[in-house]
Amino acid sequence: MTTAELSRRAAIAAAAVTTGAALEKAVPGPLKRVDAGAFGLKGDGIADDTAALQRALDATFSRDGGMLVIPPGAYRVSRPLHISAEPSKNITNRNGVSAYGARLVSALGKGQSVIEVVSRANHRFFLLEGLDIQGYGKEGHGIVLECESNDNFLYNFCLRDVVVQNCGGDGCRLIGNVFEGQIFNSYFRDNHGSGTTFSHGEKAGVLSAVHVFGSVFGQNHAHGAAILRNAYDVGFHGCYFLLNGHFGLLAENGCSLLSNCGFENNHTLAPDFDHGDAGISLNSFGTMIACSGYSIAKQNALVKAYVTAPLTMIGCSGGGDGAAAKAALAKLNGTASGSATVIGCQGPIEQAPNFGAIVMGRKEGGADFTSDWNSRSLLRLGEFALWVGADGKLRLKKGTPASDADGAVVGSG
């Protein structure tokens, strides 16, 4: 992370603390419940329910929010549904939409998103649960949560038991100053973009502290999930990424945590195994615990990483069968500032020359350290460096070696 990025995050965090302290002084009122059925919904999948749903949403969120309950049914929508926290109209009480058994059937124009939650003030405690969105492949995104601002916030949010299928863009997009939120038990399938995209704002706003639990990202035409535009503070726990057109997870600037996640048979758009790629594309840094990658087709590793900061993998596995019998655990490369520590993992590791991950708890026993004199993962015993020279002799040097032949010879192959 650059100094500029650290400074930007610190400034926004300070503003959030100030704003949060002010909001905490307000005593939340009772939760207002609004019945969407009272606004003339048909719910037959044929009649256009857009206007009735928007009236219900406006009635719910016009005064500090409430909970809109949408009864079971199929609701055809032809225009984007908007939920907005407008300037000077903060929403700080519990609020949201509960829609178990309800499906939005998209009839939107090309590029239009189905639900847009846009904060131009401070929007807190938003919940969207139980909703099923069925696209037809030409509209925009399924769900958008957006706050393109450094001064306003969309936070403490939750998406729960949500299904988004076959939308023309991403299943869900979280953009800008969107933070301290969770996605639970949700399903993003067959969307023509990525299943979900997490991103800092294009103009302003830092996405952070977002966690995803027990969700599935499958058969999306681009990636299962993508972390873009310098965002990285997203954690995935017990999630599954399978049969996506490209990567299961694309993390352009790193990923804070992946735990107990599975990556299976991604890169369906590749012509064959030799032209496929890993389940995860990771730049910069990351922590992976008990994650697995398995393939019988075109996914050729659990993770491909270009490491510029610490990467840690614990108890992970990668492999395959059939056409993917040569699938690996990891393909690693990086800069001089990067390092990789692999503990108790299973599967082959392919490394670029001079990279040298530290590998402990191998199947064969023991630990592997790099043998190159100038590697970032050179074995050190106290003040001494230990390596195998190009001549096959074991060498020892107090301090940092200056060349492959530096140091005392202590043994040979």
N, C-alpha and C positions, 0 to 999 in steps of 0.2 A: 504494500500500500504506500502510495506516495505521500510526501509531507503535505502537499496541497489537499489530498483526499482526507488525511487525518484532520487537518484544520477545518475543512468543510464539515466533516462529521461532528467535530467538537462544537462548532458554532450552532449547528442544528440541534444537537443534543441539549445544549444550554438553553436554547429557546424553548425546546419541548418541556424541559423541567420547569421553566418559568410559567409557561402556559398551563402545564399540568397542575401545578400548585394552585393557580387561580381557579381552575375548573373544580379541583377537589373541594374548594370551599362551598360550592353550591350543593345543597341537599337534594338528591334526585327525588322527583315526584313519583307518584304511583305509575306503573306501566299502563299506558293507554293501549287498548286492544281494539282493532278495527276489523270488521268482517267485510272482506272484499265482495262477498256475495250480495251485499246490500247495494252495490253500485251497478247492478244490471248485467252481471256476467252471464254468458250462455254456457260456456264450457263444453261445447259439443265438437270442437275441432274444426268447425265449418264457419260459424259466425265470427266476425272480426271483433275480438274482445279488447283491442288496444286501448280505445278511449275509456272504457270502463275501468281497466286496470290502472291506467294513468290517473284517473280521478281518485281511485282508492289510494294510490301511492301518495298523491298530493295531500289528501286528507290526513294520511298517517304521518307524513314527515314535515308538514307545514309549521308545526309548533313543537320544536325540540323532539320530534320523533315519537314513535310508539311501535307496536307490533301489528303488522298487517297479516291477517290469516286468510290464505287463499284456499278455498275448499277443493277437494279432488275434482279433476276434470281436465279436458284438453282445451287450451286457450290459444286460439290463433292470434298472432300479433303481426302487424304490418308496419309498425314504426318502432324505433327504439324506446324502451321504457326507462325513464330518468328518475334517479334518486339523487338529490343534490343538497349539500349544505352550502347555502349561498352566503356571500359576504355579510358579516355581522349577525348571522343566524346560526350560531353554534348548535350542534346536536350532541348533548352530553349525557342524556339519560339512555337507558337500555332501549334499543330500537332495532327494527329489522323486519324480515319477511319470513313467515313460517308457511310452508307450502307442501306438506307431505301429501302425496297423491296427485299433485298438480303438475301438468306438463305444459310448457310454452311451445307451441308449434310455430316455427318461424315462417313468415311470408314477407320478410323484410327485403328492401332493395339491396342491390349489390354493394357490399362494403359497410352496411349499417350493422351496428352491434345490437344484440338483443336487450341486455340490461347494462346501463351505465350508472355507476355510483361515483359521482364526481364531487370532490370536496374543495370548495373555495373559501371555507371557514375551517372550523375544527369539528371533526366528526368522530365520535367515540362510541364504542360498545355496539357497533353494527353487527347484526347476525342475519345470515341468509341460510335457511335450512330446508331440506326436503324437496327442493325444486329440481325438476327434470326439464332440460332445454333440448329440443330436437330441431336441429338445423336442416337445411337442404343443400348445403355446400357452396352457396354463393353469397350469403350475407357476410357480415364481418365477424367480430368475435362474439362468443357467447356471453361472457360476463367481463366487465371492465371495472376495476377499482383504481381510481386515479386521483392524485393530488400533486399537480405540477406547481409546487410552491415550496419555498424555504420557510415561510412564515405561518403556514397552515398545515393541518395534520389530519390524516385518516388512520386511526390506530385503535388498538384493543378490539379488532374485528375478528369475526369467525365465519367461515364457510363450512357447513356441516351437512353430510348426506346429500351432496349435490351431484347431479349427473349432467354432463354437457356432451352432446354427440353431434357429429357431422356438421359443425359450423364451418363457414367458409374461411375464417381466420383462426385465431387461437381459441381454445376452449375457454380459457380465462387469462386475463392480463392484469397484473398488479404493477402500477407505474407511479414513480415519484415518491413523495413523502408518505409512504404507506408502511406501517411498521407495527411491531408488537401484536402480531395476529397469527391465527392458526387456520389450517385447512384440515378437516377430519373426514375420513371415510367417504371420500368423494371419487368420482370416476370421470375421466376425461378421455373420450374415445373417438377415433375416426374423424378428428377435426383436420381441416385442410392446412392449417398452420401447425403450431405446436400445441400440445395438450395444455400447458400453462407457461406463461412467460413472466419472469420477475425482473424488474429493471428500475434503475434510477431514472428520474425524469429526463426527458430530452432537453428541457430548459432549466428545470430546478427540481429539487426534492431527492432525498436519499431513502431508498428502500432498505429496511433492516429488521432483524429480529423476527423473521417469519418462519414458522415451523409447520411442516406438513406431516400428517400422521395417517397411516393405513390407507393410503389412496393409490389409485391405479391410473397409469398413463399408458394407454395402449392404442396401437394402430393409427396413431396420428401421422399425417403425411410428412411433417417436418420432424421435430424432436418430441420426445415425451414431455420433457420440461426444459426450459432454457433460462439461464441466468445471464443477463446482458447488461451492457452499458455500465460496466465497472461495479455492478452489484455483486455481492458474494455472501451476505449474511442471511442465508437460507438453510434450514436444516430439514432433512427428509428422514423419517423414521418408520420402518415397517412398510415401505412403499414398494410398488412393483412397476417396472418399466419394460414393456414388451412389444415387439412387432411394430416399432415405429419406423418411419421411412429412413431416418438418419440416426442420430444418437438418442439413447434413452434419456441422457442428461447432457446438455451442453452448458458448461460452466466457464465462461470466458475469462473470469477474473478470480476463480476459486470458489469453493463451497465450504461453509463453516463446519458442516457435519452431515455425514451419511451413516445411518446405523440400521442394520438388519434390512437392507434393501436388496431387491433382486433385479437383475438385468438379463433379459432373455430374448435372443433372436431379433435384435434390432438391426437396422440397415436393410430393410426389405427392398429398398430401391436400388441397392447395389447389384451389379450383374452376377457376382459370385463371391465366394469366400475371399479370394485374393484381392478383390476390390472393395471388400467390406471394411469395417472399422470397429472400434471398441464400443462397449455399452455406454461408457462415460468419456467425454472429452473434457479434460480439466487443465486449466492454465493457472499458474501461480502457486496455489497451496490448497490443502484440504486435510480433513480427518475422516477416515473410513473405518467403521467397526462392523465386523460380521456381515459384510456385503458379499453377494455372490453374482457371478456371471456365468451363464450357460448358453450354449449354442449348438444347433445341428445344421446351421445354414451359413449366414454371412457375418455374424458378429464374431470378431476374431480375438477379443480380449475383454476383460472386465473394464479396465481403465487404460486410456492413453493420456499421459500427463506431460506437460512441459512445465517444469517445476522451477520457480524463482524464489520460493520461500519453503518452509518445512511442509512436507507431505508425510502423513503417518497412516499406515494401514495395519489393522490388527484383526486377526481371525477371519480374513477374507479368502475367497476362493474364486478361481476362474478356470474354465476348461470347456470341452465340448465333445461331441460324438459325430460320427458320420462325416459329412463334408467339412465339419468344423472340428475335426479331431485334434488339430494343431492349435486350437484356441488357447490363449495365454491368460495368465492372471493380470499382467501389467506390461505396458510398453512405456519406458521412462526416458526422458531427456530433460535438459534444463540448462540454467545458467550457473555461474560460479556461486551465486547467492542461494541457490536451491539445494535441498537435501531431501532424501527419502529414507524412511525407516519402516521396514516391513517385518512384522512380528507375528509368528504363528499362522502364516498364510499358506495356501496350497495353490500350485499351478506355476507354470513357467514364467519367468521374468525376462523381458528383452530390454537391454539397456544400451543407450548410445555410448560410444567410446568416451572414456574419462568421466562418465556420470557417477557410477558407483554407489548404488543404494546399500544401506546396511540391512542385511537380511538375517533375522534371528528366528530360531525355532523351526528350521527347515525339516522336511520329511526325513532327510538323511541324517538329521541331528546337527548340533553345533550352530555356528553362525558364520556368515560370509561378510567380509569387508573388502573394499576395493584393493586391488594389487597395484594400481598406478600411483606413482610417486606424487603426482600433482592433483590427485582427486580430492574433492571436497569431503569425501567419506573415508579418507585415509585412516587406518588403524593407529591409534595413539595409546601408548602406555605411559601415563604420567607425562613427562616432558619429551618422551621419545616417540618418533614416528617409525612405523614398521611397514615395509612393502617388499614386493617381489620385483626385481629389476628385469629389464628386457633380456638379460643373460641368464635368467632363471635362478639367480641367487637372492637369498633373503637378506635384506639390508636394514640397518638400524641407524637412525640419526637423531641426536638430541637437537630439538628445535625443528625448524621447517626445512625440508630438503630443497636444494637448489637445482638438482638435476636427477635423472634416473640413476646415475652412477654415484651419487653423493652418499655419504654415510659408510659405516663399516659393514663388511660382509659377515653375516652370522650363520649362514648356512646355504645349502644349494639343493636343487631338486633331485 
